[in-house]
Amino acid sequence: MIEGRVEGLSHITLITHDLARMTSIVEGALGGREIYSSGEDTFSLSREKFFDVGGLWIAVMEGESLPTRTYNHIAFKIPTSAMDDYRARIEALGLEIRESRPRVEGEGHSLYFYDDDNHLFELHTGTLEERLERYRQGRSREDSR
């Protein structure tokens, strides 16, 4: 029996082939703030930087990029009113935007994009509670189109 329980998310670590480029993505596309840079003095496996993104600790470390793209992703919550601003930021960085999956009305809106290392990010306007409430309503004829 495990004593205690998971208390929440500690941090997310992403591997990147270019720390400077990833810094511009985290700061520019996600509005993150750099809070640590190892420089040449590494404490972990390689050079790394830490960012605060909406109160989350995001670590990026130098290494080999992911070999392929998948739908595995990290989703960040944003207000609906900010969607166009975030799209403009992502486009200004020259990042590839992935078309959103089909959605039913009421589950929020998403903007997906890939970084240069094949990580997929999602900016989402909904909440878990809103999605569950919408799913409880079932499919309507409009959703089947």
C-alpha positions as CSV (number, residue, x, y, z in Angstrom):
1,M,0.0,0.0,0.0
2,I,1.4,3.4,-1.0
3,E,1.3,6.0,1.7
4,G,0.1,9.4,0.6
5,R,-1.1,10.1,-2.9
6,V,-0.1,12.0,-5.9
7,E,-0.4,15.7,-5.0
8,G,-0.4,17.2,-8.5
9,L,1.8,17.8,-11.4
10,S,5.4,18.5,-10.5
11,H,6.9,19.4,-13.9
12,I,7.1,18.5,-17.5
13,T,10.4,17.9,-19.2
14,L,10.9,18.2,-23.0
15,I,14.0,17.3,-24.9
16,T,15.2,19.7,-27.5
17,H,18.0,19.9,-30.0
18,D,18.2,23.7,-29.7
19,L,17.7,25.3,-26.3
20,A,17.7,28.9,-27.7
21,R,14.9,28.0,-30.3
22,M,12.9,26.2,-27.6
23,T,13.3,29.2,-25.3
24,S,11.7,31.4,-28.1
25,I,8.9,28.9,-28.4
26,V,8.1,28.6,-24.7
27,E,8.3,32.3,-24.2
28,G,6.7,33.4,-27.5
29,A,4.0,30.8,-28.1
30,L,3.2,29.9,-24.5
31,G,4.0,33.2,-22.7
32,G,6.4,31.3,-20.4
33,R,9.0,33.0,-18.2
34,E,12.6,31.6,-18.0
35,I,13.5,31.0,-14.3
36,Y,16.7,29.0,-14.6
37,S,19.4,28.3,-17.2
38,S,22.2,25.8,-16.4
39,G,24.6,27.3,-18.9
40,E,27.6,25.0,-19.1
41,D,27.2,23.9,-15.5
42,T,25.0,20.9,-15.8
43,F,23.4,19.2,-12.8
44,S,21.3,16.7,-14.8
45,L,21.8,14.8,-18.1
46,S,22.6,17.8,-20.2
47,R,22.2,21.6,-20.4
48,E,18.7,22.7,-19.3
49,K,16.4,25.6,-18.7
50,F,13.4,25.9,-16.5
51,F,10.3,28.0,-17.3
52,D,7.1,29.0,-15.5
53,V,4.1,28.6,-17.9
54,G,0.9,29.5,-16.2
55,G,2.2,28.3,-12.8
56,L,3.6,25.0,-14.3
57,W,7.3,24.1,-14.2
58,I,8.4,23.3,-17.7
59,A,12.0,21.9,-18.0
60,V,13.7,21.7,-21.4
61,M,16.9,19.8,-21.8
62,E,19.3,19.4,-24.7
63,G,19.1,16.1,-26.5
64,E,17.8,14.3,-29.6
65,S,14.4,15.4,-31.1
66,L,11.5,12.9,-31.1
67,P,11.9,10.8,-34.3
68,T,8.2,11.2,-35.3
69,R,5.1,13.2,-34.6
70,T,2.1,11.7,-32.7
71,Y,-1.1,12.9,-31.1
72,N,0.6,12.7,-27.6
73,H,0.4,16.3,-26.4
74,I,0.5,18.8,-23.6
75,A,-2.6,21.0,-23.4
76,F,-2.6,24.5,-21.8
77,K,-5.7,26.3,-20.8
78,I,-6.3,29.7,-22.3
79,P,-9.3,32.1,-22.4
80,T,-11.5,32.0,-25.5
81,S,-10.8,35.7,-26.1
82,A,-7.0,35.0,-26.5
83,M,-7.3,32.4,-29.2
84,D,-6.5,34.8,-32.1
85,D,-3.6,36.3,-30.2
86,Y,-2.0,32.9,-29.6
87,R,-2.5,31.9,-33.2
88,A,-0.7,35.0,-34.3
89,R,2.2,34.3,-31.9
90,I,2.5,30.7,-33.2
91,E,2.4,31.8,-36.8
92,A,5.0,34.6,-36.1
93,L,7.4,31.8,-34.8
94,G,6.9,29.9,-38.0
95,L,5.5,26.8,-36.2
96,E,3.3,24.3,-37.9
97,I,-0.3,24.4,-36.8
98,R,-2.2,21.1,-36.8
99,E,-5.8,21.1,-37.7
100,S,-8.0,20.5,-34.7
101,R,-10.0,17.2,-34.4
102,P,-13.7,17.4,-35.1
103,R,-15.5,18.7,-32.0
104,V,-19.0,18.9,-30.6
105,E,-20.4,22.3,-29.6
106,G,-19.7,23.0,-25.9
107,E,-16.4,21.1,-25.4
108,G,-14.2,24.2,-26.0
109,H,-11.9,25.1,-28.8
110,S,-8.3,24.0,-29.4
111,L,-5.3,25.2,-31.3
112,Y,-2.6,22.6,-31.9
113,F,0.9,23.2,-33.0
114,Y,4.2,21.3,-33.3
115,D,7.6,22.6,-32.1
116,D,10.8,21.9,-34.0
117,D,11.4,18.7,-32.0
118,N,8.0,17.1,-32.9
119,H,6.3,17.9,-29.6
120,L,2.6,18.6,-30.0
121,F,1.1,21.4,-27.9
122,E,-2.6,22.3,-27.5
123,L,-4.0,25.6,-26.4
124,H,-7.6,24.8,-25.1
125,T,-10.4,27.0,-24.0
126,G,-12.6,24.5,-22.2
127,T,-12.4,22.7,-18.8
128,L,-12.9,19.1,-17.8
129,E,-16.2,19.9,-16.1
130,E,-17.5,21.6,-19.3
131,R,-16.5,18.6,-21.5
132,L,-18.0,16.0,-19.2
133,E,-21.3,18.0,-19.0
134,R,-21.4,18.2,-22.8
135,Y,-20.6,14.5,-23.2
136,R,-23.4,13.6,-20.7
137,Q,-25.8,15.3,-23.1
138,G,-25.0,12.7,-25.8
139,R,-24.8,13.2,-29.5
140,S,-27.3,15.3,-31.3
141,R,-28.1,15.2,-35.0
142,E,-25.9,18.3,-35.6
143,D,-22.9,16.5,-34.1
144,S,-23.3,13.7,-36.6
145,R,-22.6,15.9,-39.6
